[in-house]
Structure formats: structure tokens, C-alpha cells
Amino acid sequence: MKIIFVIALLFTYLQPAFAGQMYGSFLIGSSRTVDSGNGITESGMSNGLMIGYDVNHYLAIETGYNGLYNSAALSGAGGLANISMSGVELAMLGMWPCNDQFSVFFRLGYGAYASNSSWSGVISGAPYTATNTDSPSGFIYGLGVKYTINKNFDAKFGYNIYNLTGEGSNTITVNNVPTVYTVNGDALIYSIYIAGVTYF
């Protein structure tokens, strides 16, 4: 995550040396996660704020914050689960203009995130609570379309896949007795449909 922050700072301070155009984007979306380690599949909402630099009509670079996942749902054991994940990412956009208003783009990048989860319920008559903290990171792949509204605004619609792995720890408390164990290498796959507005 430190590497991404350093690149983002350099990107911001060195931008005036280039002739391209800066932009800011606000994104919202619907996300779906598959946790292979715990056998969990859930759906939730996502949101993000990006700053970017259009190098030319065919290439852009962007970085920013993305809240990948935020959900409250019933867990497998019949309790309530609250799950959230957010972090920073850096990506390159390759664009192909179809005409003056429409462009198709692909997105390739890398992200580092922090995940927090909590559960509560009853197992075999015994009340329990569980918490999980994780630090997943990995590559981002995406496709989308961009529509130019006017010289100041674009609309974006796309689909991103986040292929992440992470290490963390779980704490499970049953009858007020906590048990802590480490989770290594859980594979997380997030797929997100996004819609957003870009301002130049």
C-alpha cells in the first residue's frame, strides 16, 4: 500500500510537467464477492473517488480510493454478518474512441485494501460473535464504455474484476471464551458493475 501512495503523490506533483488533462471521477456500483477460503458468496454496494490523467485519447492513468464492498446480511449460521472492504488502487486505462462521444476502454491495475467483518448468532444453542480483519491485495481487470456529455463531463459504465489474496486474523467468541487464529492466503474475487461521472 505504501508503494501505491508514493506513486500517487508523484503522479499528482509531476502532472504540471505534462500536456494532458487531469480529471476526477465519482463511482458507484453493485459488487459480488467470492471467498474461497470460507466458502462465502455475498452481494453488496461499492463506491469510489478517483483522480486521473488523460495522457492522450488512447491512454489514461488513475489512482484513488475505492470502497469495494459494504454489506449487512444473514450469515450461514443464522446470525447477522457485517462486511466492509476499502483501500487504494492504481490503474491504467487503454481507450479506443468509436466516435466523438463514445469510447471503449479496458482497465488494468493493482490495489491494496483493508477488510473488516463481524458476525453474531447462535450455534447449537450457544451465542457467538466473530470478527475478521484482513489485508488483501492484487490485480484489477476491467472493461467499460465512456460517453462524453460535454467538454467538462463524461459518463462511465463498466465491469471490474478484483483478484485478491490476503492475510488476516479471526477471533471467535463462544460463551464469552475467545479463540484467535491466523488466516493466510485467502483468495477473494470481487466483481463490480460500476457507473460514474468524470469531471475535467
C-alpha positions as CSV (number, residue, x, y, z in Angstrom):
1,M,0.0,0.0,0.0
2,K,2.9,2.4,0.7
3,I,4.1,2.0,-2.9
4,I,0.7,3.0,-4.2
5,F,0.7,6.1,-2.0
6,V,4.2,7.1,-3.2
7,I,3.2,6.7,-6.9
8,A,0.0,8.6,-6.3
9,L,1.9,11.5,-4.8
10,L,4.5,11.6,-7.6
11,F,1.7,11.4,-10.1
12,T,0.0,14.5,-8.5
13,Y,3.1,16.7,-8.2
14,L,4.6,15.8,-11.6
15,Q,1.3,16.3,-13.6
16,P,2.1,20.0,-14.5
17,A,5.1,18.9,-16.4
18,F,2.9,17.1,-19.0
19,A,0.4,18.4,-21.5
20,G,-2.5,16.1,-20.8
21,Q,-5.6,16.7,-18.8
22,M,-6.5,15.9,-15.1
23,Y,-9.9,14.6,-14.1
24,G,-11.8,13.4,-11.1
25,S,-14.3,10.6,-11.0
26,F,-17.1,9.5,-8.6
27,L,-18.1,5.9,-9.0
28,I,-20.9,3.8,-7.5
29,G,-21.7,0.1,-8.2
30,S,-23.0,-3.3,-7.2
31,S,-20.4,-5.8,-6.0
32,R,-20.3,-9.5,-5.6
33,T,-17.6,-11.4,-3.6
34,V,-16.5,-15.0,-3.6
35,D,-14.3,-16.0,-0.6
36,S,-12.8,-19.4,-1.5
37,G,-11.3,-19.8,2.0
38,N,-14.5,-19.5,3.9
39,G,-16.9,-20.7,1.1
40,I,-18.8,-17.4,1.3
41,T,-20.6,-15.6,-1.6
42,E,-22.2,-12.3,-0.9
43,S,-23.5,-9.2,-2.7
44,G,-23.2,-5.5,-1.6
45,M,-22.6,-1.9,-2.7
46,S,-19.4,-0.2,-3.8
47,N,-18.2,3.4,-4.2
48,G,-15.1,5.2,-5.2
49,L,-13.3,8.5,-5.8
50,M,-10.5,8.7,-8.4
51,I,-8.2,11.3,-9.8
52,G,-6.7,10.6,-13.2
53,Y,-4.6,12.0,-16.0
54,D,-5.5,11.6,-19.7
55,V,-2.2,11.2,-21.5
56,N,-4.0,11.3,-24.8
57,H,-7.2,9.9,-26.5
58,Y,-5.9,6.3,-26.0
59,L,-4.3,6.2,-22.6
60,A,-5.1,7.4,-19.0
61,I,-3.7,6.7,-15.6
62,E,-5.7,7.0,-12.4
63,T,-5.5,6.4,-8.7
64,G,-7.7,6.8,-5.7
65,Y,-9.9,5.3,-3.0
66,N,-12.4,2.5,-3.6
67,G,-14.9,1.2,-1.1
68,L,-15.2,-2.2,-2.8
69,Y,-17.8,-3.8,-0.5
70,N,-20.2,-2.9,2.2
71,S,-23.0,-5.3,3.2
72,A,-25.1,-6.5,6.1
73,A,-26.7,-9.9,5.5
74,L,-27.6,-13.2,7.2
75,S,-24.6,-15.4,7.8
76,G,-24.5,-19.2,7.2
77,A,-25.0,-19.9,10.9
78,G,-28.2,-17.8,11.1
79,G,-26.7,-14.7,12.5
80,L,-26.1,-11.2,11.2
81,A,-22.9,-10.5,9.2
82,N,-21.5,-7.1,8.5
83,I,-18.7,-6.9,5.9
84,S,-16.7,-4.0,4.5
85,M,-13.6,-3.5,2.4
86,S,-11.9,-0.4,1.2
87,G,-8.5,0.8,0.0
88,V,-6.4,2.4,-2.6
89,E,-5.6,1.4,-6.2
90,L,-3.6,2.5,-9.2
91,A,-4.7,1.6,-12.8
92,M,-4.0,2.2,-16.4
93,L,-6.9,2.7,-18.9
94,G,-6.5,1.9,-22.5
95,M,-9.2,3.6,-24.6
96,W,-10.4,3.2,-28.2
97,P,-12.6,6.1,-29.5
98,C,-15.5,4.9,-31.5
99,N,-16.6,8.4,-32.4
100,D,-16.6,11.9,-30.9
101,Q,-18.7,10.8,-27.9
102,F,-18.3,7.1,-27.3
103,S,-15.1,5.3,-26.3
104,V,-14.4,1.7,-25.2
105,F,-11.8,1.2,-22.5
106,F,-10.0,-1.6,-20.7
107,R,-8.6,-1.2,-17.2
108,L,-5.5,-2.9,-15.7
109,G,-4.3,-2.1,-12.2
110,Y,-3.2,-3.1,-8.7
111,G,-4.9,-2.4,-5.4
112,A,-4.3,-2.8,-1.6
113,Y,-7.2,-2.9,0.8
114,A,-8.3,-3.4,4.4
115,S,-11.2,-5.7,5.2
116,N,-13.3,-5.9,8.3
117,S,-16.1,-8.5,9.1
118,S,-18.2,-9.3,12.1
119,W,-20.8,-12.0,12.7
120,S,-23.2,-12.8,15.6
121,G,-25.7,-15.6,16.2
122,V,-26.3,-18.8,17.9
123,I,-24.6,-22.2,17.3
124,S,-26.1,-25.3,19.0
125,G,-27.8,-23.1,21.5
126,A,-24.7,-21.2,22.4
127,P,-24.4,-17.4,21.5
128,Y,-21.3,-16.5,19.5
129,T,-19.6,-13.5,17.9
130,A,-16.8,-13.5,15.3
131,T,-14.6,-10.8,13.8
132,N,-12.2,-10.9,11.0
133,T,-9.5,-8.4,9.8
134,D,-7.7,-8.9,6.5
135,S,-5.3,-7.0,4.2
136,P,-5.9,-8.3,0.7
137,S,-4.2,-7.0,-2.4
138,G,-4.0,-8.0,-6.0
139,F,-4.6,-7.2,-9.6
140,I,-7.6,-5.4,-11.2
141,Y,-9.1,-6.1,-14.7
142,G,-12.0,-4.3,-16.3
143,L,-13.9,-3.3,-19.4
144,G,-16.3,-0.4,-20.0
145,V,-17.6,2.4,-22.1
146,K,-17.3,6.2,-21.8
147,Y,-19.8,8.7,-23.1
148,T,-18.8,12.4,-23.5
149,I,-21.6,14.6,-22.2
150,N,-19.8,17.9,-22.9
151,K,-16.3,19.3,-22.5
152,N,-16.5,19.1,-18.7
153,F,-18.3,15.8,-18.0
154,D,-18.1,12.2,-19.1
155,A,-20.3,9.2,-18.0
156,K,-18.7,5.8,-17.4
157,F,-20.2,2.3,-17.3
158,G,-18.0,-0.7,-16.7
159,Y,-17.3,-4.1,-15.1
160,N,-14.2,-4.8,-13.0
161,I,-12.8,-8.0,-11.5
162,Y,-10.5,-7.8,-8.4
163,N,-8.4,-10.9,-7.9
164,L,-7.1,-10.6,-4.4
165,T,-5.3,-12.6,-1.8
166,G,-4.7,-11.6,1.8
167,E,-3.6,-12.5,5.3
168,G,-5.5,-11.7,8.5
169,S,-6.8,-13.0,11.8
170,N,-10.2,-14.3,13.1
171,T,-11.5,-14.0,16.6
172,I,-14.4,-16.3,17.6
173,T,-16.1,-15.9,21.0
174,V,-18.5,-18.7,22.1
175,N,-20.0,-18.4,25.7
176,N,-17.6,-15.5,26.3
177,V,-14.5,-17.6,25.5
178,P,-12.4,-16.0,22.7
179,T,-10.3,-18.0,20.2
180,V,-7.9,-16.2,17.9
181,Y,-6.3,-17.8,14.8
182,T,-4.5,-16.6,11.7
183,V,-5.8,-16.8,8.2
184,N,-3.2,-17.0,5.4
185,G,-3.7,-16.6,1.7
186,D,-7.5,-16.5,1.4
187,A,-8.4,-15.9,-2.2
188,L,-11.1,-13.2,-2.8
189,I,-12.6,-12.5,-6.1
190,Y,-14.7,-9.3,-6.4
191,S,-16.8,-8.5,-9.5
192,I,-18.3,-5.0,-9.7
193,Y,-20.7,-3.3,-12.1
194,I,-19.9,0.4,-11.9
195,A,-21.4,3.7,-13.1
196,G,-19.8,7.0,-12.7
197,V,-19.3,10.7,-13.7
198,T,-16.0,12.2,-14.6
199,Y,-15.2,15.9,-14.3
200,F,-12.4,17.6,-16.3
